[in-house]
Amino acid sequence: MAEVRVQRAASHRLDEIYRYTRERWGTAQADRYVTGLFAAFERIESHGVLSRPIPADFGVDGYVFRYERHFVYWRRLASGDIGIVTILHERMHQIDRFREDFGLNG
């Protein structure tokens, strides 16, 4: 079974999500939300989350699924593991943030 590997940009986004949620709604809610995200990551391999291919205009191969108010971008790594690429809020301009996280030129 493939392991889930949270990549640098996704780790940074998880920290932001946790801090924002904790400040806004408290520690219990922040814990619940981030724990739910990790549970969703674990369901990727079994198709327990509905992923679709990342739109071609993003310029990378991979998949995306929605978890509550966020979009989780992931790809299959060369090792066969699942790489969580980034996590973006629904209100973020997806293409610009995605390119920013990966240093992709527009």
C-alpha positions, -999 to 999 in steps of 0.1 A, spaced: 0 0 0 13 35 -9 23 58 18 11 94 20 38 120 19 30 156 27 53 178 5 68 211 16 41 235 2 13 213 16 30 212 50 31 250 50 -6 253 40 -15 228 68 2 250 93 -17 281 79 -50 262 80 -44 251 116 -34 286 129 -63 303 111 -89 278 123 -75 279 159 -76 317 160 -110 319 145 -129 289 160 -106 274 187 -82 246 192 -108 218 192 -121 229 157 -86 233 144 -77 198 156 -109 183 141 -104 200 107 -67 190 103 -74 155 115 -102 152 89 -77 164 62 -53 136 72 -80 110 72 -90 122 37 -54 118 26 -54 82 38 -86 75 17 -69 85 -16 -54 50 -23 -88 32 -17 -107 58 -38 -125 69 -7 -123 105 -19 -135 115 -53 -104 128 -71 -103 143 -106 -73 152 -128 -58 186 -122 -69 210 -150 -43 211 -179 -38 249 -174 -21 242 -141 8 226 -160 13 195 -139 1 160 -138 -19 151 -107 -53 150 -91 -75 172 -69 -103 165 -45 -124 188 -22 -124 186 15 -149 209 31 -136 244 21 -103 233 6 -90 217 -25 -63 191 -20 -38 186 -49 -19 154 -50 1 132 -74 16 98 -76 53 99 -68 80 79 -87 81 55 -57 44 48 -61 36 68 -29 10 96 -28 24 131 -26 1 158 -11 13 187 -32 -7 216 -18 -40 225 -1 -58 256 -12 -89 273 2 -119 276 -22 -116 314 -22 -79 314 -33 -71 320 -70 -62 284 -76 -39 287 -106 -19 316 -92 -15 299 -57 -6 266 -73 21 281 -95 34 301 -65 37 270 -43 57 252 -70 76 280 -86 59 274 -119 61 303 -143 29 317 -157 
